[in-house]
Amino acid sequence: MRLADKVTIITGAAHGMGEAMARLFAREGAHVFVADVLDEEGEAVAAAIRADGGHAEYLHLDVSREDDWASAIGIVVGRHGRLDVLVNNAGISGAVPDRLDVAHFDRMMAVNARGTFLGVKYAVTEMQRTGGGSIVNFSSISGLIGQPFVHMGYNAAKAGIHILSKSAAVQYGRDGIRVNSVHPGLMPPMRSSVTSADPAVREQTIAAIPLGRAGRADEAAYAALFLASDEASYVTGAEIVVDGGFTAA
Ligand SMILES: NC(=O)c1ccc[n+]([C@@H]2O[C@H](COP(=O)([O-])OP(=O)(O)OC[C@H]3O[C@@H](n4cnc5c(N)ncnc54)[C@H](O)[C@@H]3O)[C@@H](O)[C@H]2O)c1
C-alpha cells in the first residue's frame, strides 16, 4: 500500500476532491482525519471509509481559525503521536457574479490563503519533531493564469498558495518536510461556485481543454497521492497541474 500507516489530515474532506482523497488515501493504508466544517457530511465520509475496512475519523476544523488548528493537531498527535501527511484542500470558490466585491476578496484570503498558511504552520511544528512529512497544498490553474469569470481574490489566494508552498519547501527541506502544490483545472463545480457551475461557462471552457472534457475528482486525488507518498521522496517545491492540458494550450 502506498500510504501504509501514514497519519493524514485532509481538510475540506466532506465533499469533492477532499472526499475523493480521503477514500483513496484510506484504501492505500493511511489513517485519515476527514477535516471540515460540514460535520454531518464529514462524519458520513469517515463512517463510509470505516465500513469499507479503512481507518478514518472526522475532525471539525475551520481552516481559517487558528484555535481550530491548535485543537485539531492536538487531537491527532494525542491519538497517534505524529502527523505524517497534511493535505490543505479546503477552499471556497471565486466563481461568483460580483467579481469586484471586497468582502469576497477578504473571504478568499481568510479561507484559501490564511487557511493554508495556518495548516503549514501547525504541521511543520509537529513534522519537525518527528523527522519529516509531506504537505500537499491545493492551489488551482487560477494560481497560474488570469481567467475571465473568476474573482481576482481567488487568483491572488491560489497564486499565494503556489509560492507559499515553494517557500515552505525551501525553509523546511532540511527538516525532512516536503511541500508541493496541486493545480486542478475544470473539475466538478465546488459547492460554493456560481458561475463555473453554469453549463454555458463549462461548455466554453471545455472547448479550450486539449483533452476535451472536465476532470474527475479522483484524477486530482491521484496526483496528491503521489506527492503524499514516499514515491515522491525527492520531490519538493514542485507543482502538478491536473487540467487536461488547458494551461499548455
Ligand atoms: N472544483 C474545481 O473546479 C477546482 C479547480 C481548481 C482548484 N480547486 C480547489 O480544489 C480544492 C477542493 O475543491 P472542490 O472542488 O473539492 O470543492 P468543494 O466545494 O466540493 O469542497 C470543498 C470543501 O471544503 C470545505 N470548506 C470550505 N470552507 C472551509 C473551512 N473554512 N474550513 C474547513 N473546510 C472548509 C467545504 O465544506 C467542502 O467540503 C479547493 O481548494 C478548490 O479551490 C477546485
The ligand as a Tripos MOL2 file, in Angstrom:
@<TRIPOS>MOLECULE
LIG
   44    48     1     0     0
SMALL
NO_CHARGES

@<TRIPOS>ATOM
      1 N1        -13.7100   22.2890   -8.4450 N.am      1 LIG1
      2 C1        -12.8320   22.9090   -9.2000 C.2       1 LIG1
      3 O1        -13.0980   23.1480  -10.4000 O.2       1 LIG1
      4 C2        -11.4840   23.3050   -8.6750 C.ar      1 LIG1
      5 C3        -10.4990   23.6620   -9.5940 C.ar      1 LIG1
      6 C4         -9.2450   24.0400   -9.1270 C.ar      1 LIG1
      7 C5         -8.9700   24.0330   -7.7680 C.ar      1 LIG1
      8 N2         -9.9460   23.6800   -6.8970 N.ar      1 LIG1
      9 C6         -9.5670   23.6910   -5.4750 C.3       1 LIG1
     10 O2         -9.5660   22.3560   -5.0070 O.3       1 LIG1
     11 C7         -9.9660   22.3150   -3.6200 C.3       1 LIG1
     12 C8        -11.1670   21.3830   -3.4600 C.3       1 LIG1
     13 O3        -12.2240   21.8560   -4.2890 O.3       1 LIG1
     14 P1        -13.5830   21.0160   -4.5050 P.3       1 LIG1
     15 O4        -13.9800   21.2010   -5.9240 O.co2     1 LIG1
     16 O5        -13.4370   19.6650   -3.9670 O.co2     1 LIG1
     17 O6        -14.5570   21.9260   -3.6090 O.3       1 LIG1
     18 P2        -15.8730   21.5030   -2.7660 P.3       1 LIG1
     19 O7        -16.6460   22.7490   -2.5830 O.co2     1 LIG1
     20 O8        -16.5260   20.3360   -3.3820 O.co2     1 LIG1
     21 O9        -15.2360   21.0470   -1.3810 O.3       1 LIG1
     22 C9        -14.5660   21.9640   -0.5590 C.3       1 LIG1
     23 C10       -14.6960   21.5150    0.8710 C.3       1 LIG1
     24 O10       -14.0340   22.4960    1.6880 O.3       1 LIG1
     25 C11       -14.8500   22.7060    2.8200 C.3       1 LIG1
     26 N3        -14.5770   24.0340    3.4160 N.ar      1 LIG1
     27 C12       -14.9360   25.2390    2.9570 C.ar      1 LIG1
     28 N4        -14.5380   26.1970    3.8050 N.ar      1 LIG1
     29 C13       -13.9120   25.5680    4.8310 C.ar      1 LIG1
     30 C14       -13.2810   26.0000    6.0200 C.ar      1 LIG1
     31 N5        -13.2280   27.3070    6.3590 N.pl3     1 LIG1
     32 N6        -12.7190   25.0680    6.8290 N.ar      1 LIG1
     33 C15       -12.7660   23.7450    6.5150 C.ar      1 LIG1
     34 N7        -13.3760   23.2740    5.4290 N.ar      1 LIG1
     35 C16       -13.9420   24.1830    4.5950 C.ar      1 LIG1
     36 C17       -16.2780   22.6150    2.2910 C.3       1 LIG1
     37 O11       -17.2060   22.4050    3.3350 O.3       1 LIG1
     38 C18       -16.1650   21.4420    1.3350 C.3       1 LIG1
     39 O12       -16.4120   20.2060    1.9720 O.3       1 LIG1
     40 C19       -10.2520   23.7660   -3.2440 C.3       1 LIG1
     41 O13        -9.1230   24.3230   -2.6240 O.3       1 LIG1
     42 C20       -10.5130   24.4370   -4.5780 C.3       1 LIG1
     43 O14       -10.2460   25.8230   -4.5250 O.3       1 LIG1
     44 C21       -11.1980   23.3200   -7.3080 C.ar      1 LIG1
@<TRIPOS>BOND
     1     1     2 1
     2     2     3 2
     3     2     4 1
     4     4     5 ar
     5     4    44 ar
     6     5     6 ar
     7     6     7 ar
     8     7     8 ar
     9     8     9 1
    10     8    44 ar
    11     9    10 1
    12     9    42 1
    13    10    11 1
    14    11    12 1
    15    11    40 1
    16    12    13 1
    17    13    14 1
    18    14    15 2
    19    14    16 1
    20    14    17 1
    21    17    18 1
    22    18    19 2
    23    18    20 1
    24    18    21 1
    25    21    22 1
    26    22    23 1
    27    23    24 1
    28    23    38 1
    29    24    25 1
    30    25    26 1
    31    25    36 1
    32    26    27 ar
    33    26    35 ar
    34    27    28 ar
    35    28    29 ar
    36    29    30 ar
    37    29    35 ar
    38    30    31 1
    39    30    32 ar
    40    32    33 ar
    41    33    34 ar
    42    34    35 ar
    43    36    37 1
    44    36    38 1
    45    38    39 1
    46    40    41 1
    47    40    42 1
    48    42    43 1
@<TRIPOS>SUBSTRUCTURE
     1 LIG1         1 GROUP 0 **** ****
